[in-house]
Amino acid sequence: MSTKAKCDVTVLCDDRLASPLVAEHGFSVLVELVGGGSILFDTGSTDAFIKNAEILGKDLTKVEKIVISHGHYDHAGGLRYLSNSNGKFRVYLRQEALLEKYSDERFAGIDWKGLEKIFEISVVRDKVTEISDGIFTFGPVEMKNDFEEPDSYFYVQKDGRRIRDFFEDELNLVIDEVDGIVLITGCAHRGIVNTVEDVKKTFGKSVKTLIGGFHLYKAPLPKIEKVTNVLKSLGIGKVVPYHCTGETAIKIIER
């Protein structure tokens, strides 16, 4: 049995950060382990997360592991700004994150070729992988309900064909603490309710804190209200929406 994790969580990159922090379309979270060491979950689009870490007094040289939630530029784009690390960082991702990704006709991924030579890439194959004591990558989650699925305008290039992207690369970060789960999501393309319910079922514990993007910024109002009502019924202690959740959904969640 793994040791329960103790850590501090800081958002380094988001769409809505206030000055003097640098805001951009992207997401990045720093998880600092009590006892030493740090894990970076996503890296935003540019070097904004590095600038914000400096402003907040966070030392990224203590980062040993990086988890990439999925292969979109606004989550993996910042990796290239750490490319002077000479392979110091181990990057966890699923194989599908390396595919060419598109939003309609627009390329939405990143160029992995140079990065694969610089970083130590660890391809995650299991749904649950413990990367530190009490800290797990989790995904892709099971899509069970009838009101959540990835948006149909996302595609991947695979085996010479452009096909719909069901985000089989999507990883979440689960921090198993004594009094419950801290769940960090990148975009929850496979559904934020699906994600919470799958985590609860797998770990047999309640989610005390839910942080991240819920990908509701283009969702119709009935779906936002449905998702919010179901989340409320799941007994989550604290819900902290960021990034692609969208202003409307954030206001409804706050209400």
Buried (B, 14 or more C-beta within 10 A) or exposed (E): EEEEBBBEBBBBBBBEBEEEBBBBBBBBBBBBBEEEBBBBBBBBBBBBBBBBBEBEEBEBEEBBBBBBBBBBBBBBBBBBBBBEBEEEBBBBBBEBBBBBBBBEEEEBBBEBEEBEEBBBBBEBEEBEBBBBEBBBBBBBBBBEBEEBBBEEBBBBBEEEEEEEBBBBBBBBBBBBBEEBBBBBBBBBBBBBBBBBBBBBEBBEBBBBBBBBBBBBBEBEEEBBEBBBEBBEEBEBEEBBBBBBBBEBBBEBBEE
